[in-house]
Amino acid sequence: MSPTTAPPRRDGRAPSDPPAPRPAHGPRRRRGPAAWLRAGGLSNLVFLLPLLVIFGVFSWFPIVRAVIMSVQETNLVSAPEFVGLENFRRVLADPLLWTAVRNTLYFAFLALLLGYPVPLVVAVLMREVRRARGLYSALAYLPVVVPPVVSVLLWKFFYDASPSGVFNTILGWVGLGPYPWLQDASWAMPSLVLAATWAGAGGTVIIYLAALTSVPTELYDASEVDGAGLWRKVWHVTMPHLRGVLFITLILQVIATAQVFLEPYLFTGGGPNNATVTVLLLVYRYAFQNSLGGDYGAATALSLLLAAVLAVLSVLYFRLTRSWSTS
C-alpha cells in the first residue's frame, strides 16, 4: 500500500466516494398527554386562557351574534323572528343604499387623493429638517390626540358659510369666496375629507418617520455626492425603501375610508339632501333611527355585506401587490 493511499473503509466504500445517505426516519411519534404536561403545556394553557376568553368574548362572540341577527327580524325588544335572507334582500333593494355606496366611494377617492400623499410629503420634509424634529413630530401628531367632538366643533366654526366665517374671511383676502362649505351638497363631502385628513394624518406621518429611520444615511450621502436633489433622493432612495409600508398604509386607509362614520354623523348627519350619507351611517340609521329600538337585523345584514366586500378587496389587493411590495 502506498504511503499516500488512505486505507479502505470498513463498509468497503472507497475514501473518495460520497458518504452514504442516512436512513430516513420513520413517522414522528406523537406525544401523549403526559409528555405534553411534562413539557409545560398546562402552564402555557393557563397563561393563554385569559387572552382566549377576552378575545372570544369581545371579538368572536359579537361576530357570531351579528351573523345570527342578520337572519332575524329583531329590535332587541320583542322576540326575534327568523326571516332567512330577507334582511339582505331588503337592504339591497333600498334606493338609499346605492346613494350611500356612491358617497362612500366618493369620500374614499377624495381621501386617497388628498390624505394619502400629504402624510408622506410631510414625513419626507420633516426627515430633511436638521433641528427641532421632535417638536415638528409632536405638532404633526397633535390633531390625533384632540377629541373628535372638539375637533368637529372647531371645524364647524371654521366652516361658517357667512362672509365673516374663518375660512371665508381668509379666502376673501385673496378675492375668493364666500363658499357654502357644509351647507351645499357639492361642497359638503370635500369639506369632510379636509377635516378628516387633518385629524388622521398625524398617525401616518409618525409611521413614515419610523420607516425612514431604516433607510441607510449612506445612500443619501452618496446621492448628494452624485448631485441628486430632494426629488431624486425621494424617488430613487426613499420610495424603494418605503414600498412595503406604503402598500400597507394604502389598504388600511381604503378600509378606514370605507367605514367612515364620525365625520358625516357629527358634521352634517348625512345631509344636505343625503349628500354625505355613507354605508356605515346608513347602518346607524337602520339600528337607531326607527321605532321600537330600530331594525337590528337589517343593520347587521348591511354590516356583514360591508365586511365581506372589504375582506374580498383586501385579499385581492395583497395577492396583486405581493410581488411589488417584496421586490
N, C-alpha and C positions, 0 to 999 in steps of 0.2 A: 504494500500500500504506500503510495506517495505521501510524503510529509504534509503536502498541501491539500490532500484529499480528505474530506470530512468523513467520518465513519457513517455507515448507513444507519437509518433509524430502526428502532425496534419493530415498527409496523411494516418494515420492508420498503417504505417510500424513500425516494431519493431526496437528498437535502435541498435540491433546487425546486422540488415540487411544492405547490402551494399547500398550506395547511388544510387538513381535511375539515369539511364543514361540520359544525356541531349538530348533534341530533336535535331536531325540533322538539320543543317541549310539548307535552300533551296539554289538553284543555286545562285552563286555570281552575283550581279548586275554589269553590265558593265558600266564603267564611260563614260560619254558623253564628247564631245569636250570642253564644258565649265568647267567641273571638271578637265579635263586634263590641260587646260590653268591655272586654279587657283592653281594647284599643281606644277607649274613651268615647264610644258612640253615645252613651247615655248622657254624659256631661255636655257633649255637643248639642244634643237634642234639647236639654234643659235650657241652655243659653239661646238656642234658636227659637224655642217655643213662644216667648213673648213677641218676637218680631212676626212670626207667622200668625199669631192671634190678632195683633194690631193690623197687619196688612189684610187679613181676611175680613175683619170687621169693618174697616174703614175703606177698603178698596173693592174686594171681590163681592162682598155682600151687597153693596149698593148697585153694582153692575148686574148681579143676578136678579135683584129686586126690580131694577129698571126693565130688564127683559120680560119679567113676569107681568109688570104693569102695562107694558106696551101691547099686550094681547088682552087687556081687560078694559072695561069701562068703569072707571073709578074716580071718585073725587075725594077719597080718604075720609068721607063722612058716611055715606051709605055703603051697603055691602057690594063688593066688586062683582062684576058680571063678565064672564069670558065671552069675548067677541071675535077671537081669532085675529085675522089680518085687517079687520075693518078700520082700526085706527090708522094704519098705514095708508089704506085707500082714501080715507077721508082727508088725511094730511096732504097727500099728493094731489088731491082734487081741489085743494084750497087755492084760489087765484092769488092770494096774498103770499103764498109760499114762493112762487116764482118771482114776485117783486122782491121778496127778501133775499132770494138767491142772487138776483141781479145786483142788488145793493151791496151784498157781501162781496161779490166778485169785484165790484167797482171799488169798494173800500180796500180790498186786498191789492188790487192793481195800483191804486194811488199810494198805498203804504209801502209797497215794494219799490215803486218809482222814486219816492221821496225818502222813506225811512230806512231802506236797505243801504244805499251808498253813503248817507250822511254819517252814520257812526264810523264807517271805515275811513272816510276823509278826515274826520275829527281825530281818530286814533293815530293816523299817519302824521298829521300835523303836530299832534302832541308828542309823537315819537321824535320829531326833529327839534323839539324845544329842549334847550340845554339847562334851563333854570326853572325852578318852581313847577316842576312836572307834577308833583304830588298835589299842589294847590289846584292845578287845572283838572286833575283827575277827580278831586273832590267836587269841584264845580260841575263837571260833566255828570257826575252821579247824583248830584243834589236833587234833580227832579224826580228820581226814582223813590226817594225817601219821603217826598211830600205826599201826605194823604190824598187819595183820589178825589174826595169831596172838596178838599181845599183847592186843589188844582183846577177842578171844574168851576168852582165859584170864581177863581181868579181869571180863568179864560173866558167865562161868561161876561165878566166885567170888561175884559179887553174886546170882546166881540159885540159890544154895544153898537147897534146899527145906526144910531143917530150920528150926525156930523161931529158931535163932541165926544164920541167914543174914542178909546185909546188908539186902536189901530187906525180908525178913520182919521183921527187927528194927525197921526204920524204920516199917513199916506197923503193927507191934504197938504202937507208941507212941500211935497213934490208934485202937486197938482193932480193927484189921483183920488178916487172915491167921491162920496162915501159909498160903501158896499153894504149889502144887506146881511152878509155872513150867515148866521143860523136861521134867519127869517125867510130865506129863499131856498127853494128846492134845489137849484143848481149850485148854490154856494154852500149848502149845509154839509155835504159829505166831505169836500176838500177842507172845510174848517175843522171837522172832526179828525181828519187824518193829520192835520198840522198839530193839533193839540196832543194826539196820541203819539206822534213822533217825538215831540218834546218830552213827554212823560216817560217813554220807554227806551230812548236811545242810549241813556247813560249806562245801563247794564251791558249792552252790546259793545259800547266803547271800552269798558273795562275788560271784556273778553278779548277784544282785538289787541289791547295793550299788553295783556298777559301773553298772547300768542306772539306778539312782536318781540318779546324778550328772548324767544328761542331762535331768532334769526341771528346768525353769526355777524358780529360787527366787522369782521374782516372783509365780508362781501361788500358792505357799504364803503369801506375804505378803498377797496380795490376798484369799485365803480367810480368813486370820486377821482382816483388817480387816472382812470380812463376818460375823465371829463364828462361823466354822466350827470345830468341834472336831477332834480327831485322827481320829475315824472318818469324818467328812465329807471331810476333806482326803485321806484314803487312798482313799475311794470315788470322789470326783469329780476328783482331781488325779493321784494316784499310779497307780491302776489303769488309766486310759486310756493313760498313757504306757508302762506295762509290759505292755500287751496282747500284743505280739508276742513278748516274752521269755517270758511265761507260757505261751503256746502251744508254744514250742519246748521249754521245760523239762518240760512235761507229756508230750509224746511221748517225750522222752528218758527220763523216769522210767518210763513204761509199758514201753519196750523193756528198760530195765535190770531192772525187776522181773520181766519175763517170762523173763529169763535168770538169775534168782537161783540161785546155786550155793554161794557161800562160806559163808553162814550155816547153811543146812541141813547141809552137809557137816561143818563144824567143830563145830557145837553139838550136833547130835543124830544125824548120819549118816542122816537120813531118818526116824528114829523120833520118838516111840514109836508102834509099830504103823502105820508108814508115814504118820503124820500130817503129816510135813514133807517127804515126797518130792516134789521138783519135777521139771520136764521135763529141765532140764539135769543134775540129779543122776541121773536115770534114764539119760541119755546116758552119764554116767560109769560107771554100773553095767554097762551093755552093754559098754563098752570095756575096763574094767579089773577087773571082779569075776567074770569067768568063767574057765574053764580055758584053757590054751594061749594066753594073751595077750588073750583077750576076743573079742567079736564086733564087729569094727570096721565091718562092713557095716551091721548094724542101728543102731549108734551114729551113723554118718554119715547114714543114712536119716532118723533122728529129728531130727538137727541140721538137715537140709535142710527138713524139714517145718516146724520151728520158724522157720527163716529165711524161708520162704515166707509163713507166717502173719503174721509181723512186717512183711514188705515190703508185703503187701496192706493191712494195718492202717494202715501209715504213709501209703500213697498215698491211701486213703480219708480219713484224718484231715486231710491237707493240702488235699485237694480241698474238704472240708466247711468247713474253717476259713480258707480263703484270703481270703474277703471280710471275715470277722470280725477277722482279725489285721492287715489293712491299712486298715480303715475308721477 
